Every structure is written in structure tokens, then in C-alpha cells.
Amino acid sequence: MLDAVTTLDGPLEVVSDSTYVVNCFRDRWWEGWLARGWKNSAKKPVANRDLWEPLIDAYRSDPARIRFTWVKGHSDNVMNDLVDRLAVEAARTQEGREGEGVPTDLGPADLPAGSVGASGAADDPRLPPGRRLVIVGHRPPGIGGYDDNLMAEGVRRRLAEILGAKAQLHEDLVVLTGLGLGAEQLGAEAARETGVPFVAVLPYPEPDSVWPAASKARFRQLLDDASGEVVLQSKPPSSKQQAGGALARRDAWLARHADEAIAVWDGTDAAVGKQVRSLQDAVGEDEVWLLNPNDG
């Protein structure tokens, strides 16, 4: 990629199946890295700085010239599959290729057995088979507060209507939810109401440990009702910074394992907006249903 950016003249579109690469430029992560002296948001050194630094320098020299576009990997995109085959071959032989035209003697793309489920989403043995729908969105301040209220009830009702309709289309529908306060718990309750199984995907053990008693009780009841539980980290975090990192990894895991999603979002919360973009990158914009909590 660096060679292309530094040697090709004129407008350039870089197409990649890496959300990490595309988001770095689209969401301007690199600005934060530079401002923090090449530290990420967790205040740790940016990995592979030796590769990132010349690429970012080249981009900064003329940002209007270069555009980054995400494409879903292993989705029958001709050029992406070709590049994948070339990369796999180079890793295996430790030799690159050059020339014009499309090689005819390349092996298959890198699709390790078990890496992709029948539905197309990434596989994890802890997940049941089926079409996986992720529900994310606002925490309580964005849906009327922590107690039951008309806005939250409206969101729960509309989620149940959507899940009921989708279950008619996909008999194997399963909901993935982090069971966080707000939209994630409302999604689990809507799934329970409509008879759609849901799996609790927790960033670490006992994420409810600091919650009030009533919130803990609600969480524990939903956890008991879940058809499965996935805990992504074996130990609880020891700081707010570590907790934030664990939540970010949980969000990325959900995006990787989703076939479609529902996002409860009013269009203003930046954190939810970031989740929406990540899910749209992973499954496509048409597979992410946006539900505005202010719309009744």
C-alpha cells in the first residue's frame, strides 16, 4: 500500500477489507496518535508505527488526493480476492510478484476452515448456529433515564416488532447483545418477548458489579434467560481505562460476528455513531436498521 501511495501520481482510491486501515483515515485516528506522541487512546504505543508513520506522512502531504474505501473481505469482490491470494502466496513463499495482468496460477484465498459460518459471519464455537442480529445503542440517558419510562417502553415495543418480523424471514434468527444498560437490555427483553433466542456477549466477568441493586437484578434475570453466554476476557478490568478497552474489543467482536444489526440511535451520540459505522463496515449499510428513540 505504501508503495502505491508514494509512487502513483494523481487521485488514488485505496480499497481495503481492513476496517483498522480505513477507519484510521476516515475517522482521523492518526490525528490522535500524533497528538499523543504515537500513543493510542489507551495510552499505549501504536502497534506497527514503523509501517504507519510513512503512510500517514504520505497521506498528510496531500490528503485530498487519497481516498480510503472499505470492502467486505471474502465477498466475491474480484480485486479483493486477487489481492488476498497474492498476500497468502507471498506469506507462504516469502516472495512477491510483479508484472501486468491477472496471474492464472494462484491458489485459493485465505479462508481457514471454521473461520466463517454458514451465514457468512465469523464463527465462534461458543455461538449457536443461525442468523446473528446484533442490537446496540444508547445508554439510559439517551432513552429517557435509568428507570422505566415511556421512551424506553416505546423502544422495547418497536424492537419487538422488528424482531418478530425478522423471525418470520429467518427461522434461525438469534440476537447477540452485550446486556449493557439501555438499548442492549431492551433488545434482550424484546427478544425474550418475541421468543427469539439471545446470547449475552460480555466484555469481562460480572460487568454489573458496580451497578445499583435494581440494575443488577434486571441484568441477572436477563442473563438467566439467555440461551448462551460468551465472556471475552477472563478477568475483570482493574481501571476505567481497561474497562473502556474491553468494551471496545467487545464492540469489535460483535461487528465481526454479525449478519445484521439494529442500532438505537438518534444520530447525535458519537460513541453509538462509531458502533454504527463499524457495523455498517462489517455487514453493509443495508443490513443495519437505525431506530431513532425519539420517533415514538
C-alpha positions as CSV (number, residue, x, y, z in Angstrom):
1,M,0.0,0.0,0.0
2,L,2.8,2.4,0.9
3,D,4.5,1.8,-2.4
4,A,1.3,2.5,-4.3
5,V,0.6,5.7,-2.3
6,T,4.2,7.0,-2.8
7,T,4.7,6.1,-6.4
8,L,1.4,6.5,-8.2
9,D,0.5,10.0,-9.3
10,G,-2.9,11.7,-9.4
11,P,-6.1,10.9,-7.4
12,L,-5.9,7.5,-5.7
13,E,-8.5,5.3,-4.1
14,V,-7.2,2.7,-1.7
15,V,-9.6,-0.2,-1.3
16,S,-9.1,-2.5,1.7
17,D,-11.0,-5.1,3.7
18,S,-9.3,-3.8,6.9
19,T,-11.6,-1.6,8.9
20,Y,-8.5,-0.7,11.0
21,V,-6.7,0.8,8.0
22,V,-9.8,2.5,6.5
23,N,-11.1,3.9,9.9
24,C,-7.6,5.3,10.7
25,F,-8.1,7.8,7.8
26,R,-11.8,8.1,7.6
27,D,-12.2,8.7,11.4
28,R,-8.9,10.5,11.6
29,W,-7.4,8.3,14.3
30,W,-4.0,9.3,13.1
31,E,-4.6,12.8,14.5
32,G,-4.9,11.5,18.0
33,W,-1.9,9.3,17.6
34,L,0.3,12.2,16.6
35,A,-1.2,14.5,19.3
36,R,-0.4,11.8,22.0
37,G,3.1,11.2,20.7
38,W,2.2,7.9,18.9
39,K,0.2,6.6,21.7
40,N,-3.3,5.2,21.2
41,S,-6.4,6.1,23.2
42,A,-5.3,3.5,25.9
43,K,-2.0,5.5,26.1
44,K,-0.1,2.5,24.7
45,P,2.4,2.7,21.8
46,V,0.7,2.4,18.4
47,A,1.5,-1.0,17.0
48,N,3.5,-1.1,13.8
49,R,4.4,2.5,14.0
50,D,7.3,1.9,11.5
51,L,4.6,1.0,8.9
52,W,2.0,3.6,9.9
53,E,4.3,6.6,10.1
54,P,5.5,6.8,6.4
55,L,1.9,6.0,5.2
56,I,0.4,8.8,7.3
57,D,3.2,11.2,6.2
58,A,2.4,10.4,2.6
59,Y,-1.3,11.0,3.2
60,R,-0.8,14.3,5.1
61,S,1.3,15.7,2.2
62,D,-1.9,15.7,0.0
63,P,-5.0,14.4,1.8
64,A,-7.3,15.4,-0.9
65,R,-5.5,13.1,-3.4
66,I,-6.1,9.8,-1.5
67,R,-9.4,8.3,-0.6
68,F,-9.9,5.1,1.5
69,T,-12.8,2.7,0.9
70,W,-13.7,-0.4,2.8
71,V,-14.8,-3.6,1.0
72,K,-16.0,-6.7,2.8
73,G,-13.4,-9.5,2.6
74,H,-14.2,-12.9,1.1
75,S,-17.4,-11.5,-0.5
76,D,-16.7,-12.2,-4.2
77,N,-15.0,-8.9,-4.8
78,V,-12.7,-9.8,-7.7
79,M,-9.8,-7.5,-6.9
80,N,-10.0,-8.0,-3.1
81,D,-9.9,-11.8,-3.7
82,L,-7.0,-11.4,-6.1
83,V,-5.0,-9.3,-3.6
84,D,-5.9,-11.9,-0.9
85,R,-4.5,-14.7,-3.0
86,L,-1.3,-12.7,-3.7
87,A,-0.8,-11.9,0.0
88,V,-1.3,-15.6,1.0
89,E,1.2,-16.7,-1.6
90,A,3.8,-14.1,-0.6
91,A,3.4,-15.1,3.1
92,R,3.9,-18.7,2.2
93,T,6.8,-18.3,-0.3
94,Q,8.3,-15.1,1.1
95,E,8.5,-13.9,-2.5
96,G,6.5,-11.1,-4.1
97,R,5.2,-10.8,-7.6
98,E,5.3,-8.0,-10.2
99,G,4.0,-7.6,-13.8
100,E,0.9,-6.8,-15.7
101,G,-2.4,-8.6,-15.9
102,V,-4.0,-11.2,-13.6
103,P,-1.9,-14.2,-12.7
104,T,-3.6,-17.5,-13.6
105,D,-1.6,-19.8,-11.2
106,L,-2.7,-18.5,-7.8
107,G,-4.1,-20.7,-5.1
108,P,-7.3,-20.1,-3.2
109,A,-8.0,-17.1,-0.9
110,D,-7.2,-17.3,2.8
111,L,-10.3,-18.9,4.2
112,P,-9.2,-21.1,7.1
113,A,-11.6,-23.9,7.9
114,G,-14.1,-22.8,10.6
115,S,-13.4,-19.1,10.2
116,V,-16.7,-18.3,8.5
117,G,-20.1,-19.8,9.4
118,A,-22.8,-20.8,7.1
119,S,-24.5,-17.4,7.3
120,G,-21.3,-15.6,6.3
121,A,-20.4,-14.2,9.8
122,A,-17.2,-15.2,11.6
123,D,-17.5,-18.5,13.6
124,D,-17.0,-18.9,17.3
125,P,-17.7,-22.3,18.9
126,R,-19.5,-20.6,21.8
127,L,-22.2,-19.3,19.5
128,P,-25.2,-21.2,18.3
129,P,-25.8,-21.6,14.6
130,G,-28.2,-19.2,12.9
131,R,-28.5,-15.7,11.5
132,R,-27.0,-13.4,14.1
133,L,-28.5,-10.0,14.7
134,V,-26.6,-7.6,17.0
135,I,-28.5,-4.9,19.0
136,V,-26.6,-1.8,20.2
137,G,-27.5,1.8,21.0
138,H,-28.0,4.4,23.6
139,R,-27.4,4.0,27.3
140,P,-30.1,5.2,29.7
141,P,-29.5,9.0,29.4
142,G,-30.3,8.7,25.7
143,I,-33.6,6.7,26.2
144,G,-35.3,8.6,29.0
145,G,-33.3,7.7,32.0
146,Y,-32.4,4.7,34.1
147,D,-35.9,3.9,35.4
148,D,-38.8,2.6,33.2
149,N,-40.2,5.4,31.1
150,L,-42.3,5.9,28.0
151,M,-39.4,6.4,25.7
152,A,-37.7,3.1,26.8
153,E,-41.0,1.3,26.6
154,G,-41.5,2.6,23.0
155,V,-38.1,1.4,22.0
156,R,-38.7,-2.0,23.5
157,R,-42.0,-2.3,21.7
158,R,-40.5,-1.3,18.3
159,L,-37.6,-3.7,18.8
160,A,-40.1,-6.5,19.5
161,E,-42.0,-5.6,16.3
162,I,-38.8,-5.6,14.2
163,L,-37.6,-8.9,15.7
164,G,-40.9,-10.5,15.2
165,A,-40.9,-9.6,11.5
166,K,-37.3,-10.7,11.0
167,A,-38.0,-14.0,12.8
168,Q,-40.7,-14.6,10.1
169,L,-38.0,-14.3,7.5
170,H,-35.3,-16.2,9.3
171,E,-36.4,-19.1,11.5
172,D,-32.8,-19.4,12.8
173,L,-32.6,-15.8,14.0
174,V,-30.5,-15.3,17.1
175,V,-29.8,-12.0,18.9
176,L,-26.4,-11.0,20.2
177,T,-26.4,-8.4,22.9
178,G,-23.9,-7.1,25.4
179,L,-26.7,-6.7,28.1
180,G,-25.4,-3.2,28.9
181,L,-27.8,-0.7,30.5
182,G,-30.1,0.8,27.9
183,A,-30.7,-0.4,24.4
184,E,-28.8,-3.6,24.8
185,Q,-31.0,-4.8,27.7
186,L,-34.1,-3.6,25.9
187,G,-33.1,-5.7,22.9
188,A,-32.8,-8.8,25.1
189,E,-36.2,-8.1,26.6
190,A,-37.7,-7.7,23.2
191,A,-36.1,-10.9,22.1
192,R,-37.5,-12.7,25.1
193,E,-40.9,-11.3,24.4
194,T,-41.0,-12.5,20.8
195,G,-39.4,-15.9,21.5
196,V,-36.2,-15.2,19.7
197,P,-33.1,-16.7,21.5
198,F,-30.5,-14.3,22.6
199,V,-26.8,-14.7,23.6
200,A,-25.2,-12.4,26.2
201,V,-21.8,-11.3,25.0
202,L,-19.9,-9.9,28.0
203,P,-16.7,-8.0,27.8
204,Y,-15.5,-9.5,31.1
205,P,-17.0,-11.3,34.1
206,E,-19.6,-9.5,36.2
207,P,-19.8,-6.2,34.3
208,D,-22.7,-5.4,36.7
209,S,-20.5,-5.4,39.8
210,V,-20.7,-1.6,40.3
211,W,-24.4,-1.2,39.4
212,P,-27.2,-0.4,41.8
213,A,-29.1,-3.4,43.2
214,A,-32.1,-3.0,40.9
215,S,-30.0,-2.8,37.8
216,K,-28.0,-5.9,39.0
217,A,-31.3,-7.8,39.5
218,R,-32.5,-7.0,36.0
219,F,-29.2,-7.9,34.5
220,R,-29.0,-11.3,36.3
221,Q,-32.6,-12.2,35.3
222,L,-31.7,-11.5,31.6
223,L,-28.5,-13.5,32.0
224,D,-30.5,-16.4,33.3
225,D,-33.0,-16.1,30.4
226,A,-30.2,-16.0,27.8
227,S,-29.7,-19.1,25.6
228,G,-26.0,-18.7,25.8
229,E,-23.2,-16.6,27.3
230,V,-19.9,-15.6,25.8
231,V,-17.3,-13.9,28.1
232,L,-14.5,-12.3,26.1
233,Q,-12.0,-11.7,28.8
234,S,-11.2,-14.0,31.8
235,K,-10.5,-11.3,34.4
236,P,-12.4,-8.1,35.3
237,P,-10.6,-4.8,34.5
238,S,-8.7,-3.0,37.2
239,S,-9.3,0.5,35.9
240,K,-11.8,2.6,33.9
241,Q,-9.2,2.7,31.1
242,Q,-9.0,-1.1,31.0
243,A,-12.8,-1.3,31.1
244,G,-13.1,1.0,28.2
245,G,-10.6,-1.1,26.2
246,A,-12.6,-4.2,27.0
247,L,-15.8,-2.6,25.8
248,A,-14.2,-1.5,22.6
249,R,-12.9,-5.1,22.0
250,R,-16.4,-6.4,22.7
251,D,-17.9,-4.0,20.1
252,A,-15.4,-5.1,17.5
253,W,-16.2,-8.8,18.3
254,L,-19.9,-8.2,17.8
255,A,-19.3,-6.5,14.5
256,R,-17.1,-9.4,13.3
257,H,-19.8,-12.0,14.2
258,A,-22.9,-10.2,13.0
259,D,-25.0,-10.8,9.9
260,E,-27.2,-7.8,10.6
261,A,-27.8,-5.3,13.3
262,I,-30.3,-2.9,14.9
263,A,-28.9,0.4,16.3
264,V,-31.0,2.5,18.7
265,W,-29.5,5.9,17.8
266,D,-30.8,9.5,17.5
267,G,-27.9,10.5,15.2
268,T,-26.1,12.6,17.8
269,D,-24.3,10.3,20.2
270,A,-20.7,9.9,18.8
271,A,-20.0,6.7,20.6
272,V,-23.1,5.0,19.2
273,G,-22.3,6.5,15.8
274,K,-18.9,4.8,15.9
275,Q,-20.6,1.5,16.6
276,V,-23.0,2.1,13.7
277,R,-20.2,2.8,11.3
278,S,-18.3,-0.3,12.4
279,L,-21.3,-2.5,11.9
280,Q,-22.1,-0.9,8.5
281,D,-18.5,-1.7,7.5
282,A,-18.8,-5.3,8.7
283,V,-22.2,-6.2,7.3
284,G,-23.1,-3.4,4.9
285,E,-25.3,-0.3,5.3
286,D,-28.5,-2.1,4.1
287,E,-28.1,-4.7,7.0
288,V,-28.1,-2.1,9.8
289,W,-31.5,-0.9,10.9
290,L,-31.4,2.5,12.6
291,L,-34.1,3.1,15.2
292,N,-34.5,6.6,16.5
293,P,-35.7,6.6,20.1
294,N,-37.4,10.0,19.6
295,D,-39.7,8.7,16.9
296,G,-42.4,7.3,19.1
